[in-house]
Amino acid sequence: MDLTVGPNPFFWSAEAVRAFYRDLAAAPVARVVIGEWVCSKRLPFWQDEIAGAVDVLRDGGKEVALSTLALITLKRERRMTADLMAAGLPVEVNDLSALAHVPVGAPFWVGPMVNVYNEGTLEWLARRGATRICLPPELPLASIETLARAGRAADVAVEVWGHGRAPLAISGRCYHARLHDRAKDSCQFVCGEDPDGRDVDTLDGQAFLTVNGVQTLGRAVTTVAAQIGALRDAGVASLRLSPHAGAFNDVARAYDTALRGSEAALPATLARLMPHATFCNGFVAAGPGAALIPEQGPGQSAPTRQF
């Protein structure tokens, strides 16, 4: 089992993007997916950094793929998607409409925004040309085991969402713009003011979700720190780490250390590296998504706790 870094969901400056991928080239990850997958309006502000990032990552020994948008709706977005196919790199599909631009049988990857919930879907994607699939973050371990087994039979590498705020939904409307009483078409890119998204509480003040432009994320940071052994036994090929501000390379190194056999120390290390974060693993542990459930032995209940 190794590590994949997914596309950055947030709107960062070109300088921040350049520094992030320059530093990531030295991180102990096997592959990186790069590209705008949330809002196409953001892309012109940093797209000139992509070619340089690809070069520095490949020089660092990383496999690199380009991501499609998670919601392709406009003609220019369809043209952008078609252009990705001509870039000479693997393409990760996060909206199935992108397959209209992928020749039948040509290899591609599948991202976590595609609902791969059963063996039939995985096998169909494999026949269509998928070679790597990152499962949606809401699947429990039992489903992951089934899909990892199907992936091995179909010669498809199966990834699991390992770290980061889980992507829960994508919308045609922009939550960030509405929070600031702006229309989507005149948003003034207000999402850039929140480099890790904007937290949202319920009306009674309970921590709830995080909004990121047109995307809804989990408020807590998902981690499979307590399930690494079980995921390894299930045959999962890779854990996906989602970019965030802060000591991301240190987080990647902590997961790499855990994969090398020191997983018991990972929760404490994450708590130290991300002292203000709340962590969860409820989906993979077959509990409420926002819960943090320790690894369980036979016959044990599933209490929730914080790191």
URNORJO-V194097 format. One record per helix or strand of 3 or more residues. SS is the DSSP state (h for helix, s for strand). FROM is the first residue (numbers start at 1). LEN is the number of residues. If there is no record, write none. Layout:
# URNORJO-V194097
ss:from:len
SS:FROM:LEN
SS:FROM:LEN
This chain:
# URNORJO-V194097
ss:from:len
s:2:4
h:14:11
s:31:4
h:40:4
h:47:13
s:63:5
h:75:10
s:90:4
h:96:6
s:108:3
h:119:10
s:130:5
h:141:14
s:157:14
h:175:5
h:184:3
h:190:4
s:198:4
s:207:6
s:215:9
h:228:7
s:238:4
h:248:26
